[in-house]
Amino acid sequence: MKIMKKKTMNTLLLLTLISSLTLVGTGCSKKQITPPTSGDGSGGSSVNYPDTGSAEGTLDDTTNQKYGSFGDDDKSDAYKRQHGRSSPQFQPVFFDFDQSNIRKDMIQNIEANAKYMKSASESIVIEGNCDARGTNEYNLALGERRAINAKKYMVDLGVDGKRIRTVSYGEERPLFEGSDESNYQYNRRDDFVIE
């Protein structure tokens, strides 16, 4: 009887150990990531980071503060809705909530920006921006994905990637301060700024 109890206890212990290891093993498995499709605007929020050899900007990068949005807040609301904080030669690209793929209705904007870049010699910075929803860290990463996706799209259209730098401002530099969708929709954007 004692031998039988001991065998049963050992079997139960072994089964419990195996079950625990199985749960831990499957619970910590990696999430499958689907890469974006190139060029058609339907790619989702995954990003293939291009290797262009160019330096990427950061929030602490103050070398180009004379460009872009630091001095553009005196523009009218109508101007900011149409141009964001992009240089006059460019059009901003707006995004859906929590998305980094280029929307179909924004393809014409990014194609116009690429067309200008192919005929000009300037370098630009693409500034990724988000609305105020989400954590600072999440929005910085989302802004980065948005800027990198726009850069990749422009490179796919024939623009030299060495002439494009990206930076993410996340939610730190909203175009409009309101906390509703009518303001948020303009804060979720990439600005294209000549350096």
Z-matrix of the N, CA and C atoms (Angstrom, degrees):
N
C 1 1.433
C 2 1.526 1 110.91
N 3 1.346 2 118.09 1 -43.97
C 4 1.449 3 121.14 2 178.08
C 5 1.519 4 110.63 3 -63.68
N 6 1.318 5 118.37 4 -39.18
C 7 1.457 6 122.50 5 -179.52
C 8 1.524 7 109.54 6 -65.52
N 9 1.304 8 117.30 7 -39.43
C 10 1.460 9 122.46 8 179.87
C 11 1.528 10 110.45 9 -66.32
N 12 1.353 11 117.19 10 -43.30
C 13 1.455 12 120.80 11 177.94
C 14 1.517 13 110.57 12 -62.55
N 15 1.323 14 116.04 13 -41.99
C 16 1.458 15 120.94 14 -179.26
C 17 1.521 16 110.11 15 -64.71
N 18 1.331 17 118.32 16 -42.04
C 19 1.460 18 122.72 17 178.14
C 20 1.525 19 110.71 18 -63.90
N 21 1.317 20 116.54 19 -43.33
C 22 1.462 21 121.05 20 179.09
C 23 1.526 22 110.38 21 -63.62
N 24 1.310 23 117.54 22 -43.80
C 25 1.464 24 121.88 23 179.09
C 26 1.530 25 110.51 24 -62.88
N 27 1.337 26 116.71 25 -43.50
C 28 1.460 27 120.11 26 178.93
C 29 1.530 28 110.83 27 -63.76
N 30 1.318 29 117.48 28 -39.88
C 31 1.468 30 121.68 29 178.79
C 32 1.522 31 110.16 30 -64.99
N 33 1.336 32 116.83 31 -45.48
C 34 1.467 33 120.65 32 177.94
C 35 1.524 34 111.43 33 -62.31
N 36 1.311 35 116.90 34 -41.43
C 37 1.456 36 120.99 35 178.21
C 38 1.523 37 110.81 36 -62.75
N 39 1.315 38 116.55 37 -43.26
C 40 1.465 39 121.42 38 179.02
C 41 1.532 40 110.75 39 -64.52
N 42 1.325 41 117.86 40 -44.07
C 43 1.467 42 121.36 41 177.77
C 44 1.529 43 111.66 42 -63.09
N 45 1.317 44 116.69 43 -40.76
C 46 1.464 45 120.89 44 177.99
C 47 1.523 46 110.42 45 -63.26
N 48 1.318 47 117.19 46 -43.23
C 49 1.456 48 121.90 47 179.04
C 50 1.531 49 111.11 48 -63.02
N 51 1.313 50 117.01 49 -45.19
C 52 1.470 51 121.35 50 179.19
C 53 1.529 52 110.48 51 -64.11
N 54 1.317 53 117.69 52 -43.41
C 55 1.471 54 121.67 53 178.63
C 56 1.525 55 111.08 54 -61.83
N 57 1.321 56 116.07 55 -43.67
C 58 1.464 57 120.21 56 179.70
C 59 1.522 58 111.07 57 -62.35
N 60 1.323 59 116.59 58 -45.62
C 61 1.463 60 120.24 59 179.15
C 62 1.521 61 111.74 60 -63.72
N 63 1.320 62 117.62 61 -37.49
C 64 1.464 63 121.41 62 177.86
C 65 1.520 64 110.46 63 -64.75
N 66 1.327 65 117.85 64 -44.89
C 67 1.463 66 121.37 65 178.83
C 68 1.518 67 111.64 66 -63.09
N 69 1.319 68 116.88 67 -44.84
C 70 1.462 69 120.23 68 179.27
C 71 1.520 70 110.09 69 -64.20
N 72 1.310 71 117.25 70 -43.23
C 73 1.471 72 121.19 71 -179.18
C 74 1.515 73 113.05 72 -63.10
N 75 1.319 74 118.13 73 -42.24
C 76 1.465 75 119.90 74 -179.16
C 77 1.514 76 111.65 75 -81.66
N 78 1.310 77 118.35 76 -28.85
C 79 1.460 78 121.01 77 179.61
C 80 1.509 79 112.76 78 -71.46
N 81 1.315 80 118.98 79 -23.65
C 82 1.461 81 122.59 80 -178.34
C 83 1.519 82 112.50 81 -103.97
N 84 1.307 83 117.78 82 13.47
C 85 1.462 84 118.87 83 -178.51
C 86 1.519 85 110.27 84 -68.89
N 87 1.323 86 116.35 85 152.12
C 88 1.458 87 122.76 86 -178.42
C 89 1.510 88 111.11 87 -71.88
N 90 1.322 89 115.69 88 146.44
C 91 1.454 90 122.54 89 177.85
C 92 1.526 91 109.10 90 -79.51
N 93 1.323 92 116.72 91 135.74
C 94 1.459 93 121.76 92 178.54
C 95 1.525 94 109.44 93 -72.83
N 96 1.336 95 117.89 94 127.26
C 97 1.459 96 122.06 95 -179.99
C 98 1.515 97 108.74 96 -109.97
N 99 1.327 98 115.60 97 129.42
C 100 1.451 99 121.35 98 178.71
C 101 1.516 100 108.87 99 -97.18
N 102 1.351 101 118.82 100 121.44
C 103 1.459 102 120.09 101 -179.79
C 104 1.522 103 111.33 102 -68.73
N 105 1.351 104 117.02 103 152.16
C 106 1.459 105 119.68 104 -179.89
C 107 1.513 106 111.16 105 -70.07
N 108 1.328 107 114.89 106 153.07
C 109 1.450 108 118.90 107 172.02
C 110 1.508 109 106.89 108 -84.93
N 111 1.306 110 117.66 109 146.90
C 112 1.451 111 121.27 110 -173.88
C 113 1.513 112 111.55 111 -90.88
N 114 1.326 113 115.40 112 128.60
C 115 1.441 114 121.01 113 165.74
C 116 1.511 115 118.22 114 91.31
N 117 1.312 116 120.69 115 -17.51
C 118 1.455 117 117.30 116 -175.10
C 119 1.517 118 113.35 117 -101.59
N 120 1.334 119 117.24 118 1.20
C 121 1.458 120 119.58 119 175.17
C 122 1.515 121 115.13 120 80.82
N 123 1.319 122 119.08 121 4.32
C 124 1.459 123 119.97 122 -175.82
C 125 1.512 124 112.80 123 -109.57
N 126 1.312 125 118.78 124 18.50
C 127 1.440 126 123.03 125 -165.91
C 128 1.501 127 118.85 126 -69.62
N 129 1.310 128 121.90 127 -14.67
C 130 1.448 129 119.96 128 -175.69
C 131 1.510 130 110.09 129 84.39
N 132 1.327 131 116.94 130 -164.56
C 133 1.450 132 118.81 131 -173.57
C 134 1.522 133 113.43 132 -102.91
N 135 1.326 134 119.89 133 5.49
C 136 1.453 135 121.66 134 176.59
C 137 1.519 136 109.44 135 -76.35
N 138 1.320 137 115.95 136 151.82
C 139 1.453 138 120.14 137 -177.77
C 140 1.515 139 109.31 138 -132.47
N 141 1.318 140 117.50 139 133.83
C 142 1.453 141 122.97 140 166.66
C 143 1.514 142 106.14 141 -95.66
N 144 1.332 143 117.94 142 109.60
C 145 1.441 144 120.94 143 -175.74
C 146 1.528 145 109.81 144 -72.96
N 147 1.341 146 117.99 145 120.92
C 148 1.455 147 120.40 146 -178.48
C 149 1.520 148 110.61 147 -74.96
N 150 1.320 149 116.52 148 147.61
C 151 1.449 150 121.98 149 176.42
C 152 1.520 151 107.64 150 -101.65
N 153 1.330 152 116.56 151 92.58
C 154 1.459 153 120.28 152 -176.98
C 155 1.516 154 112.11 153 -106.05
N 156 1.323 155 117.04 154 -8.43
C 157 1.444 156 119.83 155 179.80
C 158 1.524 157 113.38 156 77.93
N 159 1.316 158 118.66 157 -0.51
C 160 1.455 159 120.19 158 -179.66
C 161 1.520 160 109.88 159 -91.14
N 162 1.315 161 115.66 160 152.93
C 163 1.460 162 120.72 161 -179.78
C 164 1.516 163 109.95 162 -75.74
N 165 1.310 164 116.21 163 141.06
C 166 1.452 165 121.71 164 176.90
C 167 1.517 166 107.69 165 -99.31
N 168 1.321 167 117.46 166 144.21
C 169 1.448 168 122.78 167 -178.53
C 170 1.516 169 112.16 168 -80.51
N 171 1.318 170 115.81 169 168.02
C 172 1.449 171 122.31 170 176.29
C 173 1.517 172 108.54 171 -136.95
N 174 1.312 173 116.81 172 171.72
C 175 1.457 174 120.35 173 176.37
C 176 1.523 175 111.46 174 -62.29
N 177 1.322 176 117.13 175 -28.40
C 178 1.459 177 121.20 176 -179.01
C 179 1.517 178 112.90 177 -82.22
N 180 1.318 179 118.06 178 -4.27
C 181 1.453 180 122.81 179 -178.17
C 182 1.523 181 108.91 180 -76.48
N 183 1.323 182 116.78 181 104.07
C 184 1.461 183 121.16 182 -178.47
C 185 1.518 184 112.30 183 -104.20
N 186 1.319 185 117.97 184 8.23
C 187 1.458 186 120.52 185 -176.55
C 188 1.512 187 112.89 186 -68.49
N 189 1.312 188 119.81 187 -24.08
C 190 1.457 189 121.60 188 -176.30
C 191 1.518 190 112.93 189 -120.76
N 192 1.318 191 117.14 190 31.06
C 193 1.454 192 119.01 191 -177.41
C 194 1.517 193 113.27 192 -68.49
N 195 1.328 194 118.12 193 -17.14
C 196 1.458 195 118.57 194 178.22
C 197 1.521 196 110.74 195 -72.38
N 198 1.318 197 117.57 196 -14.45
C 199 1.452 198 122.16 197 179.58
C 200 1.511 199 109.43 198 -100.41
N 201 1.300 200 115.53 199 164.04
C 202 1.456 201 119.97 200 171.42
C 203 1.498 202 113.03 201 74.79
N 204 1.302 203 115.64 202 -140.81
C 205 1.445 204 121.24 203 -161.06
C 206 1.515 205 115.61 204 -87.06
N 207 1.306 206 119.88 205 -5.93
C 208 1.456 207 118.25 206 -173.64
C 209 1.526 208 112.61 207 -64.97
N 210 1.341 209 118.85 208 -27.99
C 211 1.447 210 120.25 209 -179.03
C 212 1.513 211 114.00 210 -112.26
N 213 1.317 212 118.74 211 10.06
C 214 1.457 213 121.30 212 -172.72
C 215 1.514 214 114.64 213 -99.84
N 216 1.300 215 119.45 214 6.63
C 217 1.459 216 120.22 215 -176.80
C 218 1.519 217 113.12 216 -75.61
N 219 1.339 218 117.88 217 -6.84
C 220 1.458 219 120.26 218 177.95
C 221 1.534 220 111.96 219 -86.35
N 222 1.311 221 118.14 220 -0.80
C 223 1.465 222 122.26 221 178.47
C 224 1.531 223 109.48 222 -72.85
N 225 1.333 224 115.47 223 158.35
C 226 1.470 225 119.63 224 179.22
C 227 1.531 226 110.64 225 -69.01
N 228 1.320 227 115.57 226 158.67
C 229 1.459 228 120.40 227 178.24
C 230 1.529 229 111.03 228 -60.03
N 231 1.333 230 117.26 229 -39.69
C 232 1.467 231 120.52 230 179.86
C 233 1.528 232 110.44 231 -63.46
N 234 1.333 233 116.90 232 -41.13
C 235 1.463 234 120.47 233 177.96
C 236 1.533 235 110.23 234 -62.95
N 237 1.342 236 116.71 235 -45.27
C 238 1.468 237 120.43 236 -178.17
C 239 1.524 238 111.40 237 -65.39
N 240 1.330 239 118.56 238 -33.94
C 241 1.463 240 120.37 239 178.08
C 242 1.526 241 111.10 240 -66.51
N 243 1.311 242 116.91 241 -33.91
C 244 1.458 243 120.31 242 -178.09
C 245 1.525 244 112.61 243 -86.28
N 246 1.343 245 117.69 244 -38.60
C 247 1.458 246 121.29 245 -172.23
C 248 1.524 247 114.49 246 -111.98
N 249 1.325 248 117.69 247 -7.71
C 250 1.457 249 119.54 248 -175.21
C 251 1.515 250 109.13 249 57.26
N 252 1.326 251 115.92 250 -130.55
C 253 1.464 252 121.66 251 174.27
C 254 1.525 253 109.96 252 -117.70
N 255 1.319 254 115.87 253 21.38
C 256 1.462 255 120.76 254 179.50
C 257 1.523 256 110.29 255 -71.37
N 258 1.337 257 115.73 256 155.16
C 259 1.458 258 121.10 257 171.83
C 260 1.519 259 108.19 258 -61.18
N 261 1.335 260 118.17 259 153.71
C 262 1.471 261 121.19 260 -174.85
C 263 1.534 262 114.36 261 -56.79
N 264 1.326 263 118.54 262 -26.11
C 265 1.460 264 121.83 263 -179.08
C 266 1.523 265 112.72 264 -75.00
N 267 1.318 266 117.00 265 -12.54
C 268 1.458 267 121.43 266 -171.44
C 269 1.525 268 111.93 267 -119.22
N 270 1.329 269 113.49 268 162.74
C 271 1.460 270 121.86 269 175.33
C 272 1.525 271 108.09 270 -116.90
N 273 1.327 272 117.81 271 139.82
C 274 1.464 273 118.93 272 177.44
C 275 1.529 274 110.50 273 -71.14
N 276 1.309 275 115.35 274 162.02
C 277 1.466 276 121.91 275 174.25
C 278 1.526 277 106.33 276 -117.51
N 279 1.326 278 116.45 277 122.33
C 280 1.462 279 122.30 278 -178.58
C 281 1.527 280 110.25 279 -98.03
N 282 1.344 281 115.52 280 153.95
C 283 1.463 282 122.26 281 -174.56
C 284 1.519 283 111.24 282 -125.69
N 285 1.324 284 114.69 283 155.73
C 286 1.459 285 120.65 284 171.56
C 287 1.524 286 108.92 285 -75.73
N 288 1.320 287 116.01 286 162.28
C 289 1.459 288 121.97 287 179.59
C 290 1.527 289 110.78 288 -56.19
N 291 1.323 290 116.61 289 129.68
C 292 1.466 291 124.62 290 174.38
C 293 1.530 292 112.44 291 59.54
N 294 1.320 293 117.96 292 30.04
C 295 1.461 294 122.32 293 179.63
C 296 1.527 295 110.32 294 -126.06
N 297 1.327 296 116.08 295 151.20
C 298 1.460 297 120.21 296 176.59
C 299 1.522 298 112.31 297 -123.75
N 300 1.333 299 116.91 298 0.03
C 301 1.462 300 118.71 299 178.13
C 302 1.527 301 109.78 300 -79.00
N 303 1.329 302 115.90 301 151.80
C 304 1.458 303 121.32 302 179.46
C 305 1.530 304 108.10 303 -74.66
N 306 1.339 305 115.81 304 122.12
C 307 1.464 306 120.63 305 179.44
C 308 1.527 307 109.82 306 -68.74
N 309 1.321 308 115.94 307 150.44
C 310 1.466 309 121.16 308 179.78
C 311 1.521 310 112.03 309 -58.55
N 312 1.343 311 117.62 310 -37.03
C 313 1.465 312 119.32 311 -179.42
C 314 1.529 313 112.66 312 -76.76
N 315 1.330 314 117.99 313 -5.29
C 316 1.463 315 121.97 314 178.30
C 317 1.529 316 112.20 315 -102.78
N 318 1.341 317 116.71 316 -5.75
C 319 1.468 318 120.08 317 -178.95
C 320 1.524 319 110.73 318 -59.71
N 321 1.329 320 117.90 319 -39.59
C 322 1.460 321 119.78 320 -179.68
C 323 1.532 322 110.86 321 -63.58
N 324 1.327 323 118.27 322 -34.89
C 325 1.466 324 121.15 323 177.75
C 326 1.525 325 111.29 324 -65.78
N 327 1.322 326 115.91 325 -47.64
C 328 1.464 327 118.30 326 -177.31
C 329 1.531 328 111.16 327 -70.21
N 330 1.336 329 117.08 328 -32.69
C 331 1.468 330 119.53 329 176.02
C 332 1.529 331 110.88 330 -67.53
N 333 1.334 332 117.83 331 -38.18
C 334 1.471 333 120.76 332 176.22
C 335 1.529 334 110.30 333 -65.04
N 336 1.330 335 117.07 334 -39.51
C 337 1.464 336 120.53 335 177.56
C 338 1.525 337 111.04 336 -64.42
N 339 1.329 338 116.72 337 -41.43
C 340 1.467 339 120.83 338 178.61
C 341 1.533 340 110.62 339 -66.09
N 342 1.304 341 116.83 340 -39.74
C 343 1.472 342 120.92 341 178.94
C 344 1.531 343 109.92 342 -60.37
N 345 1.324 344 116.19 343 -44.90
C 346 1.467 345 119.29 344 177.57
C 347 1.522 346 110.21 345 -61.62
N 348 1.324 347 117.53 346 -45.82
C 349 1.470 348 121.32 347 -177.75
C 350 1.527 349 111.95 348 -60.84
N 351 1.320 350 117.28 349 -35.24
C 352 1.465 351 120.10 350 -179.82
C 353 1.528 352 111.73 351 -71.18
N 354 1.334 353 117.23 352 -23.14
C 355 1.463 354 120.05 353 -179.25
C 356 1.529 355 112.36 354 -99.95
N 357 1.316 356 118.26 355 -3.19
C 358 1.464 357 121.99 356 -177.34
C 359 1.527 358 109.74 357 -118.86
N 360 1.312 359 115.87 358 171.88
C 361 1.466 360 119.34 359 -179.07
C 362 1.521 361 113.44 360 -112.43
N 363 1.338 362 117.76 361 -4.26
C 364 1.461 363 120.73 362 -177.06
C 365 1.532 364 111.74 363 -68.90
N 366 1.314 365 113.28 364 159.67
C 367 1.463 366 121.12 365 169.43
C 368 1.518 367 107.51 366 -102.02
N 369 1.322 368 115.78 367 154.35
C 370 1.460 369 120.20 368 -179.48
C 371 1.517 370 111.01 369 -130.02
N 372 1.312 371 114.01 370 164.15
C 373 1.459 372 121.58 371 168.26
C 374 1.518 373 106.58 372 -119.51
N 375 1.324 374 115.51 373 132.55
C 376 1.466 375 121.24 374 174.41
C 377 1.516 376 106.31 375 -97.99
N 378 1.342 377 116.09 376 119.07
C 379 1.449 378 122.47 377 -177.02
C 380 1.523 379 109.74 378 -100.63
N 381 1.335 380 116.80 379 112.96
C 382 1.460 381 121.73 380 178.35
C 383 1.515 382 111.01 381 -84.75
N 384 1.331 383 116.44 382 130.82
C 385 1.464 384 122.29 383 -177.27
C 386 1.526 385 110.62 384 -130.49
N 387 1.325 386 116.15 385 156.91
C 388 1.473 387 122.83 386 -179.27
C 389 1.519 388 109.76 387 -134.95
N 390 1.331 389 115.80 388 166.10
C 391 1.458 390 118.67 389 170.49
C 392 1.530 391 108.49 390 -82.69
N 393 1.317 392 117.30 391 -179.77
C 394 1.466 393 121.69 392 -170.73
C 395 1.524 394 114.59 393 -80.33
N 396 1.320 395 118.31 394 -4.79
C 397 1.469 396 119.33 395 -178.74
C 398 1.521 397 109.79 396 -79.17
N 399 1.320 398 116.63 397 138.37
C 400 1.461 399 121.89 398 -178.92
C 401 1.515 400 110.90 399 101.50
N 402 1.334 401 115.93 400 169.94
C 403 1.466 402 120.29 401 -179.84
C 404 1.516 403 109.98 402 -77.74
N 405 1.317 404 115.88 403 160.59
C 406 1.466 405 120.56 404 177.30
C 407 1.527 406 111.00 405 -57.26
N 408 1.330 407 116.08 406 -44.08
C 409 1.463 408 120.60 407 -177.58
C 410 1.529 409 111.05 408 -63.96
N 411 1.317 410 115.86 409 -44.75
C 412 1.463 411 119.99 410 179.78
C 413 1.530 412 110.22 411 -61.95
N 414 1.328 413 116.64 412 -45.18
C 415 1.459 414 120.35 413 -177.75
C 416 1.527 415 112.46 414 -68.22
N 417 1.328 416 117.81 415 -33.23
C 418 1.470 417 119.30 416 174.47
C 419 1.528 418 110.27 417 -63.35
N 420 1.327 419 116.38 418 -42.22
C 421 1.474 420 120.17 419 178.47
C 422 1.526 421 110.92 420 -67.22
N 423 1.323 422 117.57 421 -40.60
C 424 1.466 423 121.34 422 178.79
C 425 1.530 424 110.30 423 -64.96
N 426 1.316 425 117.67 424 -43.96
C 427 1.458 426 121.04 425 176.93
C 428 1.524 427 111.78 426 -60.23
N 429 1.328 428 115.60 427 -37.64
C 430 1.466 429 120.07 428 177.46
C 431 1.529 430 110.76 429 -65.31
N 432 1.333 431 117.03 430 -44.40
C 433 1.470 432 119.93 431 178.45
C 434 1.527 433 110.58 432 -61.42
N 435 1.314 434 117.01 433 -39.96
C 436 1.468 435 120.71 434 179.48
C 437 1.528 436 110.85 435 -63.07
N 438 1.321 437 116.70 436 -46.89
C 439 1.463 438 120.48 437 -179.60
C 440 1.530 439 111.06 438 -64.95
N 441 1.311 440 117.03 439 -41.89
C 442 1.465 441 120.50 440 -179.18
C 443 1.523 442 110.96 441 -67.87
N 444 1.327 443 117.54 442 -38.75
C 445 1.469 444 119.55 443 177.20
C 446 1.525 445 111.03 444 -63.33
N 447 1.324 446 117.18 445 -40.63
C 448 1.468 447 119.98 446 177.79
C 449 1.526 448 110.31 447 -64.95
N 450 1.312 449 116.88 448 -41.74
C 451 1.471 450 120.51 449 178.09
C 452 1.517 451 110.19 450 -61.55
N 453 1.332 452 116.66 451 -46.94
C 454 1.464 453 120.51 452 -179.69
C 455 1.527 454 110.53 453 -60.47
N 456 1.325 455 117.09 454 -41.41
C 457 1.462 456 121.08 455 -179.99
C 458 1.531 457 109.84 456 -62.35
N 459 1.325 458 116.64 457 -42.88
C 460 1.466 459 119.97 458 179.87
C 461 1.529 460 111.22 459 -67.67
N 462 1.319 461 117.13 460 -38.47
C 463 1.468 462 120.64 461 176.40
C 464 1.525 463 109.80 462 -63.40
N 465 1.339 464 117.32 463 -41.29
C 466 1.472 465 121.32 464 176.63
C 467 1.525 466 111.42 465 -61.41
N 468 1.345 467 117.04 466 -27.15
C 469 1.467 468 121.23 467 178.18
C 470 1.535 469 112.56 468 -86.14
N 471 1.328 470 117.23 469 0.71
C 472 1.463 471 120.59 470 174.20
C 473 1.514 472 116.17 471 106.98
N 474 1.326 473 118.26 472 6.43
C 475 1.461 474 120.49 473 177.73
C 476 1.526 475 108.96 474 -82.55
N 477 1.327 476 116.92 475 138.97
C 478 1.461 477 122.02 476 179.26
C 479 1.525 478 109.65 477 -67.71
N 480 1.326 479 117.19 478 117.73
C 481 1.460 480 122.68 479 -177.18
C 482 1.517 481 113.62 480 -62.15
N 483 1.333 482 118.06 481 -21.29
C 484 1.463 483 121.09 482 179.37
C 485 1.528 484 111.51 483 -71.91
N 486 1.322 485 116.60 484 -14.55
C 487 1.466 486 120.92 485 179.65
C 488 1.524 487 111.84 486 -95.10
N 489 1.336 488 117.25 487 4.37
C 490 1.458 489 121.40 488 -177.88
C 491 1.526 490 109.20 489 -124.05
N 492 1.312 491 115.10 490 124.52
C 493 1.461 492 121.95 491 174.60
C 494 1.515 493 107.17 492 -113.03
N 495 1.319 494 117.55 493 149.87
C 496 1.465 495 120.98 494 178.55
C 497 1.516 496 110.24 495 -119.91
N 498 1.323 497 114.82 496 150.41
C 499 1.460 498 121.90 497 174.69
C 500 1.525 499 107.26 498 -147.92
N 501 1.321 500 115.76 499 147.49
C 502 1.459 501 120.51 500 176.08
C 503 1.519 502 109.06 501 -113.63
N 504 1.324 503 115.36 502 130.97
C 505 1.458 504 120.76 503 173.04
C 506 1.522 505 110.96 504 -107.27
N 507 1.328 506 117.15 505 -0.62
C 508 1.459 507 119.72 506 179.17
C 509 1.518 508 110.45 507 53.28
N 510 1.321 509 115.76 508 -127.94
C 511 1.468 510 121.54 509 -179.72
C 512 1.525 511 111.71 510 -98.95
N 513 1.324 512 117.56 511 6.98
C 514 1.458 513 121.76 512 -170.24
C 515 1.523 514 114.94 513 -73.67
N 516 1.339 515 118.48 514 -20.03
C 517 1.461 516 120.46 515 -177.36
C 518 1.533 517 110.63 516 -131.65
N 519 1.330 518 116.65 517 70.33
C 520 1.471 519 118.55 518 -178.67
C 521 1.530 520 111.09 519 -67.27
N 522 1.308 521 115.79 520 146.19
C 523 1.456 522 121.88 521 175.11
C 524 1.525 523 109.68 522 -76.57
N 525 1.344 524 115.78 523 -38.33
C 526 1.464 525 123.04 524 177.54
C 527 1.521 526 108.75 525 -126.99
N 528 1.312 527 117.16 526 141.25
C 529 1.467 528 122.43 527 -173.82
C 530 1.519 529 114.67 528 -87.46
N 531 1.317 530 120.34 529 -12.94
C 532 1.457 531 122.21 530 -176.65
C 533 1.515 532 112.87 531 -61.20
N 534 1.337 533 116.09 532 160.22
C 535 1.466 534 120.29 533 -177.63
C 536 1.523 535 110.77 534 -115.84
N 537 1.329 536 115.94 535 48.06
C 538 1.456 537 120.80 536 174.37
C 539 1.527 538 108.75 537 -139.97
N 540 1.321 539 116.41 538 170.04
C 541 1.461 540 121.27 539 -173.45
C 542 1.522 541 112.68 540 -60.27
N 543 1.333 542 118.52 541 -31.68
C 544 1.464 543 119.96 542 -179.51
C 545 1.534 544 111.66 543 -63.98
N 546 1.320 545 117.47 544 -23.97
C 547 1.463 546 121.86 545 174.79
C 548 1.527 547 111.33 546 -96.45
N 549 1.331 548 116.35 547 -42.50
C 550 1.456 549 120.73 548 -178.44
C 551 1.529 550 112.09 549 -55.97
N 552 1.336 551 118.36 550 -39.40
C 553 1.458 552 120.96 551 -174.48
C 554 1.529 553 112.19 552 -60.25
N 555 1.326 554 118.09 553 -27.07
C 556 1.460 555 121.40 554 179.13
C 557 1.528 556 112.57 555 -90.15
N 558 1.325 557 116.59 556 -15.30
C 559 1.462 558 120.30 557 177.21
C 560 1.528 559 111.78 558 -83.88
N 561 1.328 560 117.95 559 -19.15
C 562 1.480 561 122.49 560 179.25
C 563 1.521 562 107.67 561 -90.45
N 564 1.344 563 116.23 562 88.94
C 565 1.459 564 118.41 563 -172.57
C 566 1.516 565 111.41 564 -157.05
N 567 1.333 566 113.88 565 164.03
C 568 1.462 567 122.71 566 165.54
C 569 1.523 568 106.43 567 -108.85
N 570 1.327 569 116.00 568 131.28
C 571 1.453 570 121.11 569 171.38
C 572 1.524 571 107.84 570 -102.74
N 573 1.309 572 116.58 571 145.47
C 574 1.459 573 123.63 572 -178.86
C 575 1.520 574 106.95 573 -114.40
N 576 1.340 575 116.50 574 113.33
C 577 1.454 576 121.13 575 -169.82
C 578 1.527 577 109.93 576 -125.59
N 579 1.330 578 115.55 577 128.30
C 580 1.473 579 119.78 578 177.01
C 581 1.516 580 109.08 579 -70.39
N 582 1.325 581 115.69 580 134.93
C 583 1.464 582 120.63 581 179.02
C 584 1.519 583 110.16 582 -89.43
